[in-house]
Amino acid sequence: AVLGKRLLYEGPIDVVMLNGWLKVCTQCGRLPLALQSFQRAKAELPLLNRTLDLITFATLIQPLVDNRQLVSTKRALQLYGEMRARGIRPDPPLVSTMFRACGEPLSVQVALRLRLDLRAQGWSHSQLARYNRFIVARLPSLAEIMADEEKWAALGVRPASSLTSEIGELELTEPFPSDSDMKAQHRMRRSRSQQPDPAVKRDAEHLPKGRSVSSSVNFEKASACDEIFERKGWNKMEGSWRSF
């Protein structure tokens, strides 16, 4: 933990150094220490807090999902929510990790909210195809969808148009940019990847009237209380708060 103390107290510290330390912690099986360092960096180094990037969050999310426990997977989802609230876009590897979390132990509703978030960012049909197949295989029965049709419609699911089908289907009628447009947009964003994400506001029109992207996607960050516990070196990884 000597290196961790130096990172936090012997500046100047930049995000590259923090990310390197988080990677060392996670590779050594010290995920709770990585989370503690992450929280302390946010609380004690305001300048560093403003420069946290995709690598910071992906470094923490990946091992949390790999842990394959409900509590750690929920923590990964909270980190994803915090990352998106900062305007940081996920890359394809992180998206794949999040969908893997939705297979087990999270529910298909989380996968649907993640899909809405990707649609709001402008992901194309071809980019979403593999994840659509993942979701379709996990959709509930038609009876369950019809029991709360409004909820499922808000998640992009509707009753199947075929009278012989007993499951729902994904709503795919909203406009998507072409793949060439996506490549052009990607080139324009590469130099400003840390800027606030304009897609959330721009693509709100893709959702039902009166509903915002954030309210539909609904990725919640960790509570202030949980972040304080994490910063003090306590964690929920084994089902109860434990100190290091």
RAKA-V175809 format. One line per field, one symbol per residue. psi: psi as a letter, one per 30 degrees, with the letter a starting at -180 (. if undefined). A space follows every 10 residues. Layout:
psi: ???
This chain:
psi: feeeeeeffi akklfeeeee eeeeeefggh eeeeeeeeee eeefieeeef gkaeeeeeee eefeeffhke eeeeeeeeee eeeeffgkkl leeeeeeeee efekgllfee eeeeeeeeef fgkleeefee eeeeeefgkl leeeeffiee eeefggklkk fkffkglllk jgfkkkllee eeeeeeeefe fhfglkjfee eegffflkkg kleeeeehjk lkleeeeeee ffgllgfgfl kkl.
